[in-house]
């Protein structure tokens, strides 16, 4: 009987521990790890670059090897292609208060299906996109490959559009004045990203500096549509078909990413977005007659990126935003205020609320935010890169909410 009682106690303790380790309801805290304090990129992505089982960080021309975050060079030619970017060649660093990097967004994917993660780099809005081939642990630079001639919108998306398990690129072709999605190649011999035209209307979201883009099911048909601030395109039954049906829907605000989900449980999908160059985070409640916009907060400016995940283990979608420090080189409202990184705890209901939690005040975010378990402890960490540098925020709390 004693043996059984002891075994039962051990089993119960193990189940409780596993529950915490898998992200059971708790209050998150974060530990900041600085990978770099120089302006390398406003995009960032993660992947196991060297096949050691650990997730590394890629930011622009460099990758940082976990767990000591040793810096390695990916490319040394592309960051000097434009003198107007004011690059410091020795450090591969861009000047914070005068220009921009040519690395706006970074995505990680095995493009050529050789078993090694590659880097996809989206440069300045409207410019060409390239991918860099992982050299498979060889001490050499990554081979640069052309991907597509022009991807615009300041928040192009990396989403699986056609359901084949590979992530595709959604944005505009600002040269041809079309909305497009680029289909990821799915065989070893094929590295061509095929463009599919969502819309050929030159007046709908085709300017290279268009702000805001979302991907979600707007009409409940089980297919994910594409949203921007003036409306949405309905995904056809054949996702490869061109010219998706357009539906006007005014959100009014230049924003970052647009989240698509039912927030008040009324069966209608709502929208969530944040201001890219001013103050504001908004919940756009969809009704039978239109959209009602409610302000979530207006004390943090330049929230040029938003990412969503359940951070506290309550099975509800929280979101993370951060100030894009010096986004317009001192010209935006609130530009010189603290570079906050913040997560919002979602409290669902007919009138949902969000509780803000500041993570850090000297980092902010870049053009996008990565939320991923970096150290395989069951908790979701946050990775960002911007004019402040490159950072990982490890989610380590075990405190019960």
Phi, psi and omega in degrees: 000319178297319180297318180296316180298316180297315180298319180296319179297317178298317180297315180296318178299318181297319180295320178296315180299315179298322178301316177294316183296333180268011173093028177301163186312121185201173177257113183291142165232159185227143175250125183275128174240124183268118177269326179201149175246016177251158182278101182253327188190153171254006172243158180204152175207169183228154178177161178278090186293318189252013175060038176256007179086001181247146180277124179261171181244133175246131180215103178066241185272007186224158165230149185245121187275121176286150005264353182270353175063042174295133183273132177234148181272131174270312185212144177236005181257323188287335185281357179244022187284344184222113182297334181294344178282352177055060181274141172264101190303323185293324184256355185054044186242141177262154183278127190295316191259008183232343186204200183229162172276170172258022179233084183279316178223144176237137177231145180249128177194148175281091187292317186262008173057043176258006179091003181237134182290136179250171179250129171254126183241119173266122184271213178301146182307131179088351181271177181289154176251141180231156169237149185243125188276123178301126183279009174060053176070008174280145182280071180210165178288158181279134180290132183268131180234140174291137178246309180200152191285328185201116172237118178250189193080136183277358175226055176302149188254154176238093188223154175278100184280319187258006173072025180264006179089355178251143181275138180250171180251132178242130178186199174246152170263097188285350176274319178270355180059054178225153166270132185222160162233141184257118183280123180294138177295146185237013175227160183298322185279349185249118175239019180270129176268111184277130180274133173242133186273117175281317180207138176253012176285114185292348183263002183245094171068024186259355177292143185296334180261020174303139180249135171096130179201140179220162183220109181188167184279104184277335187238010174072022180265005178086000179246141183275128181262177182239129189241141165222184194292343183253356181164193180214151178255128183278123179294126180285167178301321173265101186296341180276353181290148178271165175060074177288149179294133184257140178232119178295144178195107187272122172257346170074331191252140168289123187227181173267227180293147178249118179270137185240109179191158178278110186265337183249006174070023181265003179090353177256134181287131178256176180231145181228128178208173185222155183286133181280325187225018178214200178262145170134136167231134189231145167254120178258100182278119179275136178237180179293339184248353182162220184229134173249123183261129178236141181275128174272317176200156176219034181247001181230123184259165174060040178280076189277008178209144176219139175224150187235137177191157173279104185270332185253008173075019179266007178070022175241145185281111173271172176219157181240136173226166176204154178287127174279089187306128178054043183302318178243034172057041176097005187257352181272154173302134177071017187298329184262010175282173184304140179276079186280143166245131191216145171242148182246121180276123184272128175245103187287164179158180177298327171238087185294155177229164178228135177253125183273141178227117177283130179266318185201154181239014179220051178206295185075217180212171177257228181276335173210167185235136176256128173243114184200148176286104186277334186240015173058040176257006179088358180247143185274125181260170184236133180235131179220158173216133178200201183290348175275337182138205180234131188219148168241132176250106182278127180273111190236357187293145172238014184285133180283138182289000000 
